[in-house]
Amino acid sequence: MKNFVLMIGVLVSALFCLMGCEKKEEDYRQIQIYKIEGKALVTRQGTSMEVYENMLLQSGDTLATDSETYLQLKLDEDKYILMEPHTEISLYATGNSIDSNTGISLVKGAIVNQLDNPLSEESTYQVTTPNSTMAVRGTTFRVEITYHKSGESFAKIAVYGGKVECKLIFPDGTIKEPEVVESGEEVLVRGDKKESEYVRTGQTSYDELKKQVLEFLDQLIEKGEELSISKEEVEEQI
């Protein structure tokens, strides 16, 4: 009888351990302030606070950089976002390390996205602007959103490595079938209250990138990423 009770206790302990492990796996997502040059604010449930290196963020947070700030985010262990000055994003991260859903709503400014590893079939990574949405599985790309005083919005999507599926978002909420933007290509999307449309496609231009962005790309090349620009070309631009 004593041995039987002991065995039941061991089984119950093992069951709780498994349940705890499953809960930990289900809740696993990490969003971290990786690096920051300057000042930025995070807004959470209506409260704003200044961010700092290694600060952990939550799904639903909004981040905003000032006029001179460059900020790097690290999601999980293999996804990176470089926020440029005058940029605002909202972050959504759910799921776990196997089945993850990541969404970045780009309100203004520009971000560079880097996914070190291809996503699993169950995972998603999307960047959304007022006139377009981009879905990727493993790539390096930059998205910039600007506004004209007439009310038009312009989203520029430049792909540096891999490929991006870009969909137009129309004012009534409908979404057009995706256009694939390959490495070394970029597209410009215009939107207003009546329509969204591609207004330009072509080769990726690096001429307007700031030094901090080029240095970020240089670091990726040193890590072994194959981009549409070489290390020598990056260093010439810097």
C-alpha positions as CSV (number, residue, x, y, z in Angstrom):
1,M,0.0,0.0,0.0
2,K,2.8,2.4,0.9
3,N,4.5,1.7,-2.4
4,F,1.2,2.3,-4.3
5,V,0.7,5.7,-2.6
6,L,4.3,6.6,-3.4
7,M,3.8,5.7,-7.1
8,I,0.6,7.8,-7.3
9,G,2.4,10.7,-5.8
10,V,5.2,10.4,-8.4
11,L,2.6,10.2,-11.2
12,V,0.8,13.3,-10.0
13,S,4.0,15.2,-9.7
14,A,5.0,14.2,-13.2
15,L,1.6,15.3,-14.5
16,F,1.9,18.8,-12.9
17,C,5.4,19.1,-14.3
18,L,4.1,18.3,-17.8
19,M,1.2,20.8,-17.4
20,G,3.6,23.5,-16.2
21,C,6.0,22.8,-19.2
22,E,3.1,23.0,-21.6
23,K,1.9,26.3,-20.1
24,K,5.4,27.7,-20.3
25,E,5.7,26.7,-23.9
26,E,2.3,28.1,-24.8
27,D,3.1,31.5,-23.2
28,Y,6.6,31.8,-24.7
29,R,7.1,35.0,-26.6
30,Q,9.7,37.6,-25.8
31,I,10.0,41.2,-27.0
32,Q,13.0,43.1,-25.8
33,I,14.6,46.5,-26.3
34,Y,17.9,45.2,-27.7
35,K,19.8,48.5,-28.4
36,I,18.8,52.2,-28.3
37,E,20.6,55.4,-29.3
38,G,18.6,58.3,-28.0
39,K,15.1,58.3,-26.4
40,A,11.9,56.5,-27.1
41,L,8.6,56.0,-25.3
42,V,6.4,52.9,-24.9
43,T,2.7,53.3,-24.2
44,R,0.9,50.5,-22.4
45,Q,-2.8,50.7,-21.5
46,G,-2.7,54.5,-21.7
47,T,0.4,54.9,-19.7
48,S,3.7,56.1,-21.3
49,M,7.2,55.4,-20.0
50,E,10.7,55.9,-21.3
51,V,12.3,52.7,-22.7
52,Y,15.8,51.4,-21.8
53,E,18.1,48.6,-23.0
54,N,16.9,45.0,-22.1
55,M,13.4,46.3,-21.2
56,L,10.8,43.6,-21.9
57,L,7.7,44.7,-23.8
58,Q,4.3,43.2,-24.0
59,S,2.0,42.4,-26.9
60,G,-0.2,45.5,-27.6
61,D,2.5,48.0,-26.7
62,T,3.0,51.1,-28.8
63,L,6.6,52.4,-29.4
64,A,7.6,55.8,-30.6
65,T,11.1,57.2,-31.3
66,D,12.0,60.9,-31.4
67,S,13.8,62.8,-34.1
68,E,17.3,61.4,-33.6
69,T,16.6,57.9,-32.1
70,Y,17.5,54.5,-33.5
71,L,16.1,51.6,-31.6
72,Q,16.6,47.8,-32.1
73,L,14.0,45.3,-30.9
74,K,14.7,41.6,-30.5
75,L,11.7,39.2,-30.7
76,D,12.2,35.7,-29.4
77,E,15.8,34.9,-30.3
78,D,15.8,35.3,-34.1
79,K,13.7,38.3,-35.2
80,Y,15.0,41.9,-35.2
81,I,13.4,45.3,-35.9
82,L,15.4,48.5,-36.4
83,M,13.2,51.5,-35.8
84,E,14.4,54.8,-37.4
85,P,13.8,58.3,-36.1
86,H,10.2,59.7,-36.0
87,T,8.8,56.2,-36.1
88,E,5.7,54.8,-34.3
89,I,4.7,51.1,-34.3
90,S,2.2,48.9,-32.4
91,L,3.3,45.4,-31.6
92,Y,1.3,42.2,-31.4
93,A,3.0,38.8,-30.5
94,T,1.0,35.7,-29.6
95,G,1.6,32.0,-29.6
96,N,4.8,30.2,-28.7
97,S,8.2,29.3,-30.2
98,I,6.7,26.8,-32.6
99,D,3.4,28.5,-33.5
100,S,4.0,32.3,-33.3
101,N,2.0,35.2,-34.7
102,T,3.8,38.5,-35.0
103,G,2.2,41.7,-36.2
104,I,3.7,45.2,-36.5
105,S,1.4,48.1,-37.3
106,L,3.6,50.9,-38.8
107,V,1.8,54.2,-38.0
108,K,4.6,56.5,-39.3
109,G,8.3,56.4,-40.1
110,A,10.4,53.4,-41.1
111,I,11.5,50.0,-39.9
112,V,13.9,47.4,-41.1
113,N,12.9,43.8,-40.4
114,Q,15.2,40.8,-40.1
115,L,14.2,37.2,-39.6
116,D,17.2,35.0,-39.1
117,N,15.3,31.7,-39.5
118,P,12.4,30.7,-41.7
119,L,9.1,30.6,-39.9
120,S,7.3,27.4,-39.3
121,E,4.2,26.7,-41.4
122,E,2.0,27.5,-38.4
123,S,3.6,30.9,-37.8
124,T,3.1,34.4,-39.3
125,Y,5.0,37.7,-39.4
126,Q,3.2,40.7,-40.9
127,V,3.9,44.4,-41.2
128,T,0.8,46.6,-41.9
129,T,0.5,50.2,-43.1
130,P,-2.7,52.1,-43.8
131,N,-2.6,51.1,-47.5
132,S,-0.8,47.7,-47.5
133,T,0.3,44.7,-45.6
134,M,3.4,42.6,-46.0
135,A,3.7,38.9,-45.1
136,V,7.1,37.1,-44.9
137,R,8.6,33.8,-43.8
138,G,12.2,34.7,-43.5
139,T,13.8,37.8,-45.1
140,T,15.3,41.2,-44.7
141,F,13.2,44.2,-45.7
142,R,12.5,47.9,-45.0
143,V,9.1,49.5,-44.9
144,E,8.6,53.3,-44.8
145,I,5.3,55.2,-44.5
146,T,4.9,58.9,-45.3
147,Y,1.8,61.1,-45.7
148,H,1.0,64.0,-48.0
149,K,-1.0,67.0,-46.8
150,S,-3.7,66.0,-49.3
151,G,-4.4,62.9,-47.2
152,E,-2.5,60.4,-49.4
153,S,-0.3,57.8,-47.8
154,F,2.8,56.3,-49.4
155,A,4.3,53.0,-48.4
156,K,7.7,52.1,-49.8
157,I,8.7,48.4,-49.4
158,A,12.3,47.6,-50.2
159,V,13.5,43.9,-50.0
160,Y,17.2,43.3,-49.2
161,G,17.1,39.5,-48.9
162,G,14.5,36.8,-49.5
163,K,11.0,37.9,-50.7
164,V,7.9,39.7,-49.4
165,E,4.3,39.1,-50.2
166,C,2.7,42.6,-50.5
167,K,-1.1,43.1,-50.5
168,L,-3.0,46.3,-51.1
169,I,-5.5,47.3,-48.5
170,F,-8.5,49.3,-49.9
171,P,-10.4,51.9,-48.0
172,D,-13.4,49.6,-47.5
173,G,-11.1,47.0,-45.8
174,T,-10.9,44.6,-48.7
175,I,-7.4,43.1,-49.5
176,K,-6.1,42.4,-53.0
177,E,-4.2,39.2,-53.8
178,P,-0.4,39.5,-53.1
179,E,2.3,40.7,-55.3
180,V,5.7,39.1,-54.6
181,V,8.6,41.5,-54.2
182,E,11.9,39.7,-54.6
183,S,15.3,40.5,-53.2
184,G,16.8,43.7,-54.8
185,E,13.4,45.1,-55.7
186,E,11.2,47.7,-54.1
187,V,7.6,49.0,-54.7
188,L,5.8,52.2,-53.8
189,V,2.1,52.0,-52.8
190,R,-0.2,55.0,-52.8
191,G,-3.5,55.1,-50.9
192,D,-6.2,57.6,-50.3
193,K,-9.9,57.6,-49.3
194,K,-10.9,56.0,-52.6
195,E,-8.2,53.5,-53.6
196,S,-4.8,51.9,-53.1
197,E,-2.5,51.2,-56.0
198,Y,1.1,50.4,-56.9
199,V,2.6,53.5,-58.4
200,R,6.2,52.4,-58.9
201,T,8.3,49.2,-59.0
202,G,12.0,49.0,-59.6
203,Q,15.4,48.1,-58.2
204,T,16.2,48.7,-54.6
205,S,17.9,52.0,-53.9
206,Y,20.4,52.3,-51.0
207,D,21.3,56.0,-51.6
208,E,18.9,57.5,-49.1
209,L,19.6,55.1,-46.2
210,K,21.1,56.6,-43.1
211,K,24.4,55.5,-41.7
212,Q,22.8,53.6,-38.8
213,V,20.7,51.6,-41.3
214,L,23.6,50.7,-43.5
215,E,25.6,49.6,-40.4
216,F,22.7,47.4,-39.4
217,L,22.8,45.8,-42.9
218,D,26.6,45.4,-42.6
219,Q,26.2,43.5,-39.3
220,L,23.7,41.2,-41.0
221,I,26.2,40.5,-43.8
222,E,28.9,39.7,-41.3
223,K,26.5,37.2,-39.7
224,G,26.2,35.4,-43.0
225,E,23.0,36.9,-44.5
226,E,22.9,37.0,-48.3
227,L,21.6,40.5,-49.2
228,S,21.1,42.3,-52.5
229,I,24.0,44.6,-51.6
230,S,27.6,43.5,-50.9
231,K,29.7,44.3,-47.8
232,E,31.9,46.4,-50.0
233,E,29.0,48.4,-51.4
234,V,27.6,49.0,-47.9
235,E,31.0,50.3,-46.7
236,E,31.2,52.6,-49.7
237,Q,27.8,54.1,-48.8
238,I,28.8,54.5,-45.1
